[in-house]
């Protein structure tokens, strides 16, 4: 093995050991000062407050004659498989939408201005997804989205946590 190879392996092993140490909260504060280029990941396998509600985004269209269509899912994410515990790259869009939904609810709670909410990155991201992902109804002129949360399987509870304005196509 060459000297360069040994140094590279040594650096990777060192980075791995420091990454493991970085998962400990007291060490993280000390190591974060040294990590100026942010190469140390923070893994959190278990949330301090587990999610107890599922988030769904639904849309409906405003038709040319003024009628409003029925609410329907903006996306249908496939059912989980056993392999998804290890490898599930298709989860990224779902995670992005869930995070944007949570951010949108927080933004709305922290401001009284509808303009601030509608100009937020989370709102625009969800709106872009809803207008581009889900096919629109025939004669539709505008679309509205809502964030709905559900809890439980039997006796399912439903909360409508956000409803947008109608947006023209």
Steps between C-alpha positions, in 0.01 A plus 500: 500500500629842412554778750220703342261204535592453866448872571162493322385197700623665820304818423182305426534301824566820695195668340286196586613502865443876534157458334407237759618729781302788344174314573551563873343841582773632736773401254301644210525854639878470533554330164270738312744784569770301321274397212511830309412343162215292650613147408365329811145364468253498786309173493177478691354157463233554763305822531464654846131556418379231260257596226147398595318642198527433127508804274311504170473767234173515309395721209181612331440697183282801427321446169420754232129503597584582864445147630757356739624145456537242774810479717745234379851397602775707339722195495475134569814369659538123463456269796816423694688176446732311732804614299406864569635465854848488343463673164218736401616785274142566386431630852675830426204675329271384780742629765543834321122549485456398864772744611355777283155436648636525854693819412190651341295435816774658713522803270123549517507471881776762531350766274163664446578597142365272226753659262791376713357148495435504123850630427671241719719239337294219656175635352652550156655154505169332583314713247752413228468132584120511501468686171758292317459151642128435504308519169237770491135444426355587163405871487694575820622858536646499851620263771485500879694275736449397859715331760315227684628297792367163607557288806421139574379216286171408667293798597728720287503866598545772239629858541499756221803705595530735201296604194653715228338756276411401144786557258445542127680263266 
